[in-house]
Structures are given as C-alpha cells and as structure tokens.
C-alpha cells in the first residue's frame, strides 16, 4: 500500500520503514501534534538544580503553552500556567529567579508560589461574583526522576516512572558523570532553526550523519577524542529502542557506565592542567572519575518528545510552528565544592567547542536541519526513509529492538510513538 494514498488519519502517514514528508510541512498536522502529543504526555521543563530552594523559578513551555516551574514554600515542585486568571496576561517574563509569589502587571492580581489567588486590588467590585478559591493559576501535574522535571496537562496519564520505563537505567547512568557529586546546570544558549521539530528529534540518535556533517569538528580535536568518536565500524556501537518513543545511541560503549572502569584507559593529555589542579584537593581515584567523565557518557539518550541527554549536555526542543523550532543547549557539570570550578570551566570549554553558537557541531547540524525542511517542500507526500538497519534489527537480551549505531532504530521508535499518539483510534 502506498503511503501517498493516505489522507485522513495522520497516523496513516507513518509506516514501519518510512514517513510522509508532509509530517514536516503540514500545518494541520502540527496543530494536532500540539494537543495530541505535547499537551497529552510528559514534557521536560527543568532540571532540579535550576530550582535549588523555595521560591526559585524558571519559565518554560509545554508545547506552545507558557509555564512557570517553581518550588513552593515547602519545597514542592510545581508547574503553573503562565496566564493570569483575570484577563490572560503572563504573570512572569523573567527566565529565572526567586520570588515570594507572582503578580500580574496588568491589574495586579497576585498569586502564591502554589498558584493560589492571594490578592485582588479594589476587591469590592467583585462582591458576590468572585470566589478566589476558584481562580488559582492552572496547575500542571509535575513529577521528577533523577533530577529531571517533567510536567503534563494530562491529569490521568501514567506516572512519570512508567512513562520513562527502561530509559530510567540510562538516566541513572547519565547522572554518573558527576563523579560522585550531583549534576547541576552550568549554563545554556538558545537558538531557532527554520525546520520542523521532528527533524531535530531524529538527529539525536542518528549516528549515520556524524562523520559526514561533523568532519570539521573531528579534524579540530586531539587524536584521542577523534579515535573515541570513530564508531562507524565498531560492531559494539548500537542503538536501542527503549519503548514509549525513547531510544539510546551508544557511540562509545566503554563509557556507557562510567563506574565500569578497570583503570587501563589513560586520561587524555589535554586535561593535564585540570588533573594537576584537582590533585591538590582530591584523591587520585576521585580525580580519575571526574576527568574520565569530561566528555560525558558514551551515549545519547532521546526522551520523547522534547529532551535529549546527549553525552555531556541536555538538548531541549520547543515547537514554534510547523517550520520553526526553538532549541536550548544546556551545559552540565558536578555540583560540589569550589575546588571543582576548574573542572566545570573546562567542561564549558568542551561544550562550547561542539555545541556552542560558534562551535564546530551545532552550526553544521542546524544547516542540515534547515536543508531537510527546504527540501521537504518539494513533493511533500514523497516518503522520508527510516529503513536503515531494519533488516539487521533484532531484540537484545533486555528485549530492546537493537541495531548498529548508524541505523535508524531510534527514529523508528519515535515515529511509532508518534503514530500511536496521533491515531484517531
């Protein structure tokens, strides 16, 4: 049956080995994605280190809907719709900060950190027509795992831990790069690209593009780093479908679990100044653990629909329109004593070298994403192929559909989840 023949249920535009190009270009499909996916599942909104104490907050989005993520006075995480219950103005425009509550700048309706409506100017005008208890800020269900905070408009959805499923193992492994310390956000940068959000979603577990798109980065790094990332012919480098649209791409299997270290791998000479500085305070085993994790883990974890835990950083996507997407790259490092500052400064330099706006990786990726969107305007019903490795994909001992790191297992996983959530059935 030809994929071009389907016109009704958007889910029919996804087959096992291909998807219609219309998924990138059709504004009606995009509108349905906002309600059927982004307003119906768990969406990443924060890392707990961004909300270190009561009253701290950050603004974010769930799909296109603006929210404020905060800790109330008792330290509980809350996600509040960033919309005053009076006339709809946003209650907070700061990216992050600390507050005792939120006051709408239009008519000064004020709300507590728990979203409850606390005060209304000149309240006599509302005698007999308003009950403050009924006009709290809309609150989204909020849960966290491993420091990763998610929110959803769907009150009846499964618990977050069930939604994450087998991805929890990989979240746990990702957080080990703190070298025994918790992970914290070090900094971030943001940019937009002229393309559909799913183009970026595909990229995180697309090992096939790496040596082609990132040739300039490979030529700019030391030999040890280049050898580490030369995974194209490594049979142990694989991608797993973890269920629920999540997938993980293991580029450097030996770094998938940073606790598994027999001591034989030498630390890279480029980090000698950091090693020297850390050795003034920390024991050799701790220094090794911290420095060995300098490049992060050896895998990219894709969590459907909007966040990836990619080697040593978080990548967050936010759909703006059918052909425009907002991307946030978040650098992370261990949250420990001041003596770790030298390590975190070096982690930021490593991050900037690839992910930064003037780095060698992100601009090349963004150019590729732009070109996919431009090309997809031609014959939008012509299929996008996601069949690489389909013939050699098979379950691993954990039952995860698995194929080579260059194969499109991760894309197929995401599109099967997309198909399920977009189905009219």
Secondary structure, DSSP 8 states (H G I E B T S, - for coil): --GGG--S-GGGGB-SSEEETHHHH-HHHHHHHIIIIITTS-EEEEEGGGS-STTEEEEEEETTEEEEEEE-TT--EEEEESS-TTT---S---SEEE-SEEE-TTT--EEETT--EEE-TTGGGGTTT--GGG----EEEEEEETTEEEEES-TTS--HHHHHTTHHHHHHHHGGGGTTSEEEEEEEEEEEESS-HHHHHHHTT-GGGHHHHTHHHHHHS-HHHHHHT--TT-TT-EEEEEETTEEEEESSGGGSSTT---S-S---GGGHHHHHHHTTTS-HHHHHHHHHTTT--SEEEEETTTEEEETTEEEEEEEEETTEEEEEEEEEEEE--GGGHHHHHHHHHHHHHHTSTTSSSHHHHHHHHHHHHHHHTSSTTSEEE--TTGGG-EE-TTS-EEEETTSSHHHHHHHHHHHHHH---
